[in-house]
């Protein structure tokens, strides 16, 4: 995932070959890390998608969604 994001940043930057891939990887890690803390709106949408049968959003469901999201981000950051 880190490499995928790095390549997307490189492409968005016009594939600027002045920067080494290591720089793009560092930018990708920073971007993914910044996404680790989801917004409440993200959590609520995730909750509605996961628990579509629930009429009201509950704190424990939001916490479950947040923990799942953070586990996925952490796994992405573990990849080489």
C-alpha positions as CSV (number, residue, x, y, z in Angstrom):
1,X,0.0,0.0,0.0
2,X,2.8,2.4,0.8
3,X,4.4,1.8,-2.6
4,X,1.0,2.2,-4.3
5,X,0.5,5.6,-2.6
6,X,4.1,6.6,-3.3
7,X,3.5,5.9,-7.0
8,X,0.2,7.9,-7.0
9,X,2.0,10.8,-5.4
10,X,4.8,10.6,-8.0
11,X,2.3,10.5,-10.8
12,X,0.4,13.5,-9.3
13,X,3.7,15.3,-9.1
14,X,4.2,14.8,-12.9
15,X,6.6,11.9,-12.2
16,X,9.3,14.4,-11.2
17,X,12.4,12.3,-11.5
18,X,14.4,14.8,-9.4
19,X,13.1,13.1,-6.3
20,X,14.2,9.6,-5.4
21,X,11.7,7.0,-4.7
22,X,12.7,7.1,-1.0
23,X,11.2,10.6,-0.8
24,X,7.9,9.5,-2.3
25,X,7.8,6.5,0.1
26,X,8.3,8.9,3.0
27,X,5.5,11.2,1.7
28,X,3.3,8.1,1.3
29,X,4.0,7.0,4.9
30,X,3.2,10.5,6.1
31,X,-0.1,10.6,4.2
32,X,-1.2,7.2,5.3
33,X,-0.2,8.0,8.9
34,X,-2.3,11.2,8.8
35,X,-5.3,9.1,7.8
36,X,-5.0,6.9,10.8
37,X,-7.3,9.0,12.9
38,X,-10.7,8.9,11.1
39,X,-13.1,11.8,11.3
40,X,-16.5,11.3,13.0
41,X,-18.2,11.5,9.6
42,X,-16.0,8.7,8.4
43,X,-16.8,6.6,11.4
44,X,-20.5,7.2,11.1
45,X,-20.5,6.2,7.4
46,X,-18.4,3.1,8.2
47,X,-20.9,2.2,10.9
48,X,-23.9,2.6,8.6
49,X,-22.2,0.5,6.0
50,X,-21.2,-2.2,8.4
51,X,-24.2,-2.2,10.6
52,X,-26.9,-1.1,8.1
53,X,-29.6,-2.7,10.2
54,X,-29.0,-0.3,13.1
55,X,-31.1,2.8,13.3
56,X,-28.9,4.8,15.7
57,X,-25.1,5.1,15.8
58,X,-23.8,3.9,19.1
59,X,-20.4,4.7,20.7
60,X,-19.3,1.0,20.9
61,X,-20.0,0.6,17.2
62,X,-18.1,3.7,16.3
63,X,-15.2,2.4,18.5
64,X,-15.3,-0.9,16.6
65,X,-15.2,0.8,13.3
66,X,-12.3,3.0,14.4
67,X,-10.3,0.1,15.7
68,X,-10.9,-1.8,12.4
69,X,-9.9,1.2,10.4
70,X,-6.7,1.8,12.5
71,X,-5.8,-1.9,12.2
72,X,-6.0,-1.6,8.4
73,X,-3.9,1.5,8.4
74,X,-1.3,-0.1,10.8
75,X,-1.1,-3.1,8.5
76,X,-0.5,-0.9,5.5
77,X,2.3,0.9,7.3
78,X,3.9,-2.5,8.2
79,X,4.3,-3.4,4.6
80,X,7.7,-2.9,3.0
